[in-house]
């Protein structure tokens, strides 16, 4: 057996057994900040998931009272505290209430090893909290998923009746497609993946309004993934492309024009 084959098998084994950690690289240290640093009122929430687990979330009311709420699922490489600043400010500008969630395994949520299953469970618990505890009706709840957050967002849109809509920012069509963007993952069989977040298959059965936002310079989840999802989605649907935006600066590069697109999507009557 050559050194090349040994290296190939060794790296493949690492990829197979460590892919959950690669997909969910939750930061271990982060600056302790809250929406108060943005000058915003907020509530700390601890939402139960199952018998023992819980997710940490922030409830941020709209500046002007609103009957609508956006449930936000962030990307895989950061925690709620790292949303303080531009990201929270831009989301707050949309004009609705916000509920921002840290998956279990992230931030102050229960310490577990996250997976596709646990992230989807966290999404269900978050929505259940809004419907049961906050007394929202489903059609006043909009689910926003950024990057890997597009997975649980699409999962909820598929499995929850009557949501107001779904917003996918820098989404991937599937983890399989996202992995294939990089040549060093393409040399391994797709069967090695045990996390898929198959948004493309899911979105074909979603029956709520859909807004997909992507940046032209995003190399992690390229615009073609957003276009692929858009083609598979049912009406009413909208695709908004932000010129010059990459994977991590979509809201800031999109600026006020993107904020207006998001506001219209949430506020307009259907």
Residue pairs with C-beta under 8 A, 6 or more apart in sequence:
8 187
12 188
12 192
15 22
15 185
15 188
15 192
16 192
16 194
19 192
19 193
19 194
19 195
20 113
20 114
20 115
20 195
21 113
23 76
23 148
23 175
23 195
24 76
24 103
24 105
24 106
24 113
24 114
24 115
24 119
24 148
25 76
25 77
26 76
26 79
26 103
26 105
26 106
26 107
26 114
27 77
27 78
27 79
27 82
27 106
30 78
30 79
30 81
30 82
30 107
31 81
31 82
32 81
33 81
33 84
34 42
34 44
34 58
34 81
34 84
35 41
35 42
35 58
35 60
35 84
35 88
36 42
37 84
37 85
38 84
38 85
38 88
38 89
38 92
40 60
40 88
40 92
41 60
41 61
42 58
42 59
42 60
42 61
43 58
43 59
43 60
44 56
44 57
44 58
45 56
45 57
45 58
45 59
45 99
45 129
46 54
46 55
46 56
46 57
47 54
47 55
47 57
47 101
47 125
47 126
47 129
48 54
48 125
49 55
49 104
49 110
49 121
49 122
49 125
50 121
52 110
53 104
53 109
53 110
53 112
54 104
54 109
54 110
55 101
55 102
55 103
55 104
55 109
55 110
55 122
55 125
55 126
56 80
56 101
56 102
56 107
56 108
56 109
57 80
57 99
57 100
57 101
57 102
57 126
57 129
58 80
58 98
58 99
58 100
59 97
59 98
59 99
59 134
60 88
60 92
60 97
60 98
60 99
60 100
61 97
62 92
62 95
62 96
62 97
62 98
63 92
63 95
64 95
66 95
66 96
66 97
67 136
67 140
68 96
68 97
68 140
68 141
68 142
68 164
68 266
68 267
69 96
69 97
69 98
69 99
69 130
69 134
69 136
69 140
69 141
69 142
70 91
70 94
70 96
70 97
70 98
70 99
70 142
70 143
70 144
70 167
70 266
71 99
71 101
71 126
71 127
71 130
71 141
71 142
71 143
71 144
71 156
72 91
72 98
72 99
72 100
72 101
72 144
72 145
72 146
72 149
73 101
73 103
73 119
73 123
73 143
73 144
73 145
73 146
73 149
73 150
73 152
73 153
74 80
74 83
74 100
74 101
74 102
74 146
74 147
74 149
75 146
75 147
75 148
75 149
75 170
76 147
76 148
76 149
79 102
79 106
79 107
80 100
80 101
80 102
80 106
80 107
81 107
83 100
86 251
86 252
87 251
88 98
88 100
90 251
90 252
90 259
91 98
91 100
91 144
91 251
92 98
93 259
93 263
94 259
94 262
94 263
94 266
95 263
95 266
95 267
96 142
96 266
99 126
99 129
99 130
99 134
101 122
101 123
101 126
102 108
102 109
103 109
103 114
103 118
103 119
103 122
104 110
104 111
104 112
104 114
104 118
104 122
105 111
105 112
105 113
105 114
105 118
106 114
109 122
112 118
115 195
116 151
116 195
116 196
116 197
119 148
119 151
119 152
120 151
120 152
120 155
122 152
123 143
123 152
123 153
123 155
123 156
124 156
124 159
127 141
127 143
127 156
127 160
130 136
130 141
131 137
131 138
131 141
137 162
138 160
138 161
138 162
138 163
138 164
139 162
139 163
139 164
140 164
141 163
141 164
142 163
142 164
142 165
142 166
142 167
142 265
142 266
143 153
143 156
143 157
143 163
143 165
143 166
143 167
144 153
144 166
144 167
144 168
144 169
145 151
145 152
145 153
145 154
145 166
145 167
145 168
145 169
145 171
146 169
146 170
146 250
147 169
147 170
147 171
147 172
147 220
147 221
147 247
148 172
148 197
149 169
150 168
150 169
150 170
150 171
150 172
150 197
150 199
151 172
151 175
151 197
151 199
153 166
153 167
153 168
154 166
154 168
154 171
154 197
154 199
154 202
154 203
154 206
155 202
156 163
156 166
157 163
157 166
157 202
157 203
157 206
157 208
157 210
158 202
158 203
158 205
158 206
162 208
163 208
164 208
164 209
164 266
165 208
165 209
165 210
165 211
165 265
165 266
166 206
166 208
166 209
166 210
166 211
167 211
167 212
167 213
167 262
167 265
168 199
168 210
168 211
168 212
168 213
168 226
168 229
169 213
169 214
169 250
169 251
170 213
170 214
170 215
170 218
170 220
170 221
170 226
170 247
170 250
171 199
171 212
171 214
171 221
171 225
171 226
171 229
172 178
172 197
172 199
172 221
172 225
173 199
173 200
173 225
173 228
173 229
174 196
174 197
174 198
174 199
174 200
174 201
175 193
175 195
175 196
175 197
175 198
176 190
176 193
176 196
176 198
177 200
177 225
177 228
178 220
178 221
178 225
179 185
179 186
179 193
180 186
180 190
181 219
181 220
181 222
199 229
200 228
200 229
200 232
203 210
203 229
203 232
203 233
204 232
204 233
204 234
206 233
206 234
207 234
209 236
209 237
209 265
209 270
210 230
210 233
210 234
210 236
210 237
210 238
211 237
211 238
211 240
211 261
211 262
211 265
212 226
212 229
212 230
212 233
212 237
212 238
212 239
212 240
213 226
213 240
213 241
213 242
213 250
213 254
213 258
213 261
213 262
214 221
214 222
214 223
214 225
214 226
214 227
214 239
214 240
214 241
214 242
214 245
214 250
215 223
215 241
215 242
215 243
215 244
215 245
215 246
215 247
215 249
215 250
215 253
215 254
216 223
216 241
216 242
216 243
216 244
216 245
217 244
217 245
217 246
218 245
218 246
218 247
218 250
219 246
219 247
220 247
221 247
223 241
226 239
226 241
227 239
230 237
230 239
236 270
238 261
238 265
240 258
240 261
242 250
242 253
242 254
242 258
244 253
245 253
245 254
246 253
250 258
251 258
254 261
